[in-house]
Each structure stands twice: as C-alpha cells, then as structure tokens.
Amino acid sequence: MKNLDWANLSFGYMPTDYNVRCYYRDGKWGEVEVCSDEYLKLHMAATCLHYGQEAFEGLKAYRCPDGKVRLFRVEENAARLQRTSRGIVMPEVPTELFVEMAKKVVRLNQEYIPTYESGATLYLRPLLIGTSAQVGVHPAKEYIFLIFVTPVGPYFKGGFSTNPYVIMRDFDRAAPLGTGTFKVGGNYAASLRANQLAHEKGYASEFYLDSKEKKYVDECGAANFFGIKNKTYVTPLSSSILPSITNKSLMQIAEDLGMKVERRPIPEEELDTFEEAGACGTAAVISPISRLDDMETGKTYNFGEKPGLWSTKLYETLRGIQYGIIDDKHGWTTVVIE
Ligand SMILES: *Cc1c(COP(=O)(O)O)cnc(C)c1O
C-alpha cells in the first residue's frame, strides 16, 4: 500500500496508476482497455463538449476491517447510468460491463485504497461521454465509457457532525420535466452559482425548493433530503430529484429499524415539524442539518446542533454494512478483493 496520510486527504483528485476505458463504435461496445494516461484525446466537435452528452456516477470501494475490499450496490450505479443514458440519448453500458470495469479498476489501483482506520476510501468515478463530431443538435454516434479512481479523505474528520444550509429561491437546479433525475453535468453547471453564494455566506450548501412553485422541498445541494419525526423517515417525491442510492438504502434501513417511511411532497412549512433532518449521498452517507435558513422570508428551521438519535442509527447501520461489520442481509455489497 502507498504510504500516504490517508486521514488528511480531502475530497479532491489525486492521480492513481490506471483507469479503464471502453469505446462504443459501429453500434457496439469494444474490449475493456487498461490505460495509464490521465488525458483524453477528443474531437473538438464532440457532442459532450457542445450539447452536454455527459453522464457520470460516483461510488466507493471500502477497505474493511476483515481485510476485504467491498463495493456498495454497484449494480444500482450501473442501472442509474442506464437510466441517465436513456434520458439524454446515449447507448446503455450493460450492467456486466459496468461491474467488470469497476472491479478491474479497483484491483489495478489497490495500492491506493486507504486503510480502514483512516476513514478514507477509494472513490470511483464512471464517466460516459459522446465523442463523435456533430455540429447540428444530434446525439453522437461514438462514445467513451471510462472509470477512474482517486482516494478521498473521511467526510467527517472530527466525528459525525451537523451543518447549516440555506434555501435559495433565485436559482433552479433543474426544471420539473428537465434533467434533474439524471446524473448529468448540466445540472451541476446550473447549481454552481448558487453553491458559490451559499459558501460565501458560510453555509455547507444551497437548498432547493421545487422549481415550479417554490412550495415543496426538493434537493439539498447535490444530495437528497430527509426529515425525521415521530419515528418516521420522510423524503421528498419530486420529478426533479436525482434518485440517490444512499437514500434508497436509508429508506430500507429505516424500515428494518422499525421506522415508518414516507416518500411524498414535503411543503416548506412542514420543515418546522421535523425533529431531525439531513442530506444524504455517497460522499457523507448522512450529513445532518443543524439549521436551514430561508433567505427570502428570514425564517429559520432548527434541527439541533448535534446529530439526532435516528440519524446516528441510520448512519452507523449503513456504514456498518458498507464496511462488512453488520450483516448484509439485502446483498448490497460486492467483495472485490478477498
Ligand atoms: C449523486 C447525487 C446524489 C446522491 O446519490 P448517491 O447515489 O446517494 O450518491 C444526490 N443528488 C444529486 C444531484 C446527485 O448528483
């Protein structure tokens, strides 16, 4: 293993030894190629550069206390990328190919998988882009699917903790019938200004209400939202939210823990009634929310300075499963290195 200061890594890019690539040409996927070049040679008229034919995924490989390395719900990432591909007219990467490449890139870079004790992990970034030239607005005929990896530091350096967020009404992340449910770069481009403003004002991230009416809770920056009250896990139902695999898993775990689960529109006023609230996604699992400020109305919603009881239980259970410590009764993990 590389001798690096794993615990002090940030969520940034660090070069590793290999990435894996597969090319789509003449209507089919080719052989998997192992590559040590960090660069891509692209046609200047490639559709990913002009018309946003770009989709990505994000998942982690965990070095576990039993010495094995596991991936979490990798087939779900494959399925989500297929859904995104249909959404922006790109060819689907078959699940078997996605999983094979994910395993391969982890094994090739095993020296970069952080130690269990550090709390750091190896982040996998699958990327699918349209590469052939088009000047008119049409989908490309050729594509590259690649996966690179980079070690990322522990999300909570000083232990599981809360953060403040801010509701911004001057920005929409995605339109109600737009690309919000697809993991595409365009949604991120639309969120960069709001995210920058939120950071400048000292918040962890911006918070979105629905784009159409600004009445319902949508997403918590680039993470899904959940609220908890009366032993009930409530998460928004919306046509512009990215279907988070972490959220899907938390809904199941909440049920397993004997909680009630509700997926439905959440009016902003209801925020006042939650005992706990959090953002969820692969990076942090759960990032509990201390406070949510509404810039326009001046209203503040408080959920406590410390992570709540249920948020902590959910967080510990999901992390326990990811690290092979808690029985994986739903078959969510894949051992990549024995
Ligand atoms: C990736 C992503 C999430 C979290 O999804 P996970 O599968 O849980 O990592 C949430 N919201 C947005 C906008 C995302 O891009």
Ligand as a Chemical Component Dictionary entry (heavy atoms), coordinates in Angstrom:
data_LIG
# 
_chem_comp.id                   LIG 
_chem_comp.type                 NON-POLYMER 
_chem_comp.pdbx_formal_charge   0 
_chem_comp.three_letter_code    LIG 
# 
loop_
_chem_comp_atom.comp_id 
_chem_comp_atom.atom_id 
_chem_comp_atom.alt_atom_id 
_chem_comp_atom.type_symbol 
_chem_comp_atom.charge 
_chem_comp_atom.model_Cartn_x 
_chem_comp_atom.model_Cartn_y 
_chem_comp_atom.model_Cartn_z 
_chem_comp_atom.pdbx_ordinal 
LIG C1 C1 C 0 -25.165 11.717 -6.987 1  
LIG C2 C2 C 0 -26.210 12.618 -6.463 2  
LIG C3 C3 C 0 -26.894 12.346 -5.257 3  
LIG C4 C4 C 0 -26.557 11.207 -4.338 4  
LIG O1 O1 O 0 -26.683 9.944  -4.906 5  
LIG P1 P1 P 0 -25.975 8.693  -4.216 6  
LIG O2 O2 O 0 -26.278 7.583  -5.146 7  
LIG O3 O3 O 0 -26.596 8.506  -2.901 8  
LIG O4 O4 O 0 -24.523 9.015  -4.117 9  
LIG C5 C5 C 0 -27.921 13.221 -4.873 10 
LIG N1 N1 N 0 -28.230 14.305 -5.612 11 
LIG C6 C6 C 0 -27.570 14.603 -6.758 12 
LIG C7 C7 C 0 -27.943 15.820 -7.510 13 
LIG C8 C8 C 0 -26.538 13.775 -7.216 14 
LIG O5 O5 O 0 -25.894 14.095 -8.337 15 
# 
loop_
_chem_comp_bond.comp_id 
_chem_comp_bond.atom_id_1 
_chem_comp_bond.atom_id_2 
_chem_comp_bond.value_order 
_chem_comp_bond.pdbx_ordinal 
LIG C1 C2 SING 1  
LIG C2 C3 SING 2  
LIG C2 C8 DOUB 3  
LIG C3 C4 SING 4  
LIG C3 C5 DOUB 5  
LIG C4 O1 SING 6  
LIG O1 P1 SING 7  
LIG P1 O2 DOUB 8  
LIG P1 O3 SING 9  
LIG P1 O4 SING 10 
LIG C5 N1 SING 11 
LIG N1 C6 DOUB 12 
LIG C6 C7 SING 13 
LIG C6 C8 SING 14 
LIG C8 O5 SING 15 
# 
